[in-house]
Amino acid sequence: MPKPTKTRVTTVAEYMAPDVRSIHGDKSLKDVCRMFRKWNVGSLLVDDGRRYVGIITERDLCRKAVAQGLDPAVTPVKACMSKPVISIEDDEPIVEAVKLMRDKGIRHIAVTEDNTIIGMLSVSDLLRYYSGVK
């Protein structure tokens, strides 16, 4: 009887964006939008000058700022960010990231190596995985 072959598992690290972009929680929502455009991203980690304390996404801007009529020029990021930062280790199978994002209802997840954030994974990265485009 032949031995079963080991199937290679695709990890989160293979599809994550290695750039970790962040903004200070005291910056304005207008600053967030400028950074989204500059870096062509849909989320930024939020820091307090020492550590990451949350994440701000395009979805947060729409639901927490625009829908409530907040002034983006003066509203601080920390007023609309989501917390805590949800993360997954880089060596986890990518399907585990899909499950975690589905269960938490999120579209962006921090990727960690030994509990240090080293990248981000988004729904668009998952689309690349499932479409076979690298």
N, C-alpha and C positions, 0 to 999 in steps of 0.2 A: 504494500500500500504506500503510495507516495506521500511524502511529508507535505503538510499544508505550507504554502508560501506566505511569508509575512508581507502584509500590505503596508505600504508607506503611508504615513499619516501626515497630512499637510498641517503645519503649525501656524499659529497666529503671527509669529515673527515674519513669515514668508510674505504676508500681504499687508502688514501694518505700514503706516507712514512713519519713517524714523525721525521726522522733525517734531519736536515737542514745542509747540507755540503756546505762550501764556500772556496774560495781562494782569496787572495789579487790580485788586478789587475796588480801589478808590477811583480808577479811571472811569470815564463816561461811556455810556452805551454807544455814543457816536464814535468814540475811539475804537470800540469793538468792531463796528461796521467797517471802519477804515482798514483795520487789520484783516478782517475777513476778505476784503477785496484785494488788499496788497498780497496776501499769501494764498489766495484762492482756497480758503478753508471754510468749513461750516461750524467749527467749534474752537474754543480756546480754553485752556486750563486757566483757572483764576488763582492767583497767589496773593499772599499777604506780606510779601517781602522775605519770608523765611520758608514757607512750604505751600503746597497746593491745597486750597481750601474748598474748591468747587470747580465747576465747568459752566461755560456760557455757550449756548448754541443758537443757531438761527431760529430754532423752534422756541427757545426761551424768549428771544427778542419779540417774536410774533405774539406769543400767548401771554407773556408777563409784562411786556412794555407797551407795544402798539395797542393791543386789545384793551389795556387799562388807561391809555392816553398819557403815558408818562413821557416827559420831555427828554429825549435822548442826549441833549447837550448837557444836562445837569444831573441826570439819574446815574448813580454809580453802578458799576457792574455787579457789585455784591448784593444789590437790591433785587436782581433778576436771575442770578446764577442758580444752578441746581447743585445740590450737595447731598451726600458725599460724592466724591469722585469714585465711579465704579471702574474696577480694573480687572485684568486677567493677565496671568503670567504668559510670557512670550513662547514658552514651549508647549502650551496647551493646544490641543487640536482645534482647528478653526471652527469646527461644528460646535464646540463648547462656547465659543464667543457668540455664535448665532443664538444658541439657547439662552445665554445670559442676557443678551440684548433684547430678545423676545420677552423673556420673563420680567425684565425691568422696564420694558417699554421705552428703550433708548436707542439712539442711532449712532452714538459715538462712545467709544470705550477706551480707557487708557490701557496701554500695554506695559507690563512691568517685567523686570528681570531682577530677581532677588528683592522684590518689593520696592524697587526704584523705577520710576516711570521712564521708559526709553522710547516711547512712540505712541501713536494713536491708531485705532482701527475704526473705520466708519462703514456705514451701509454700502457706500460706493466701492469700498475695498472688497466687501463680500460679493458684490455683483461681479467684480473682476474674477474672483475665485470661481463662482458658479458658472460664469460664462466661458471660463477657460482662457481668458485673456490675462496675461501677466504684465 
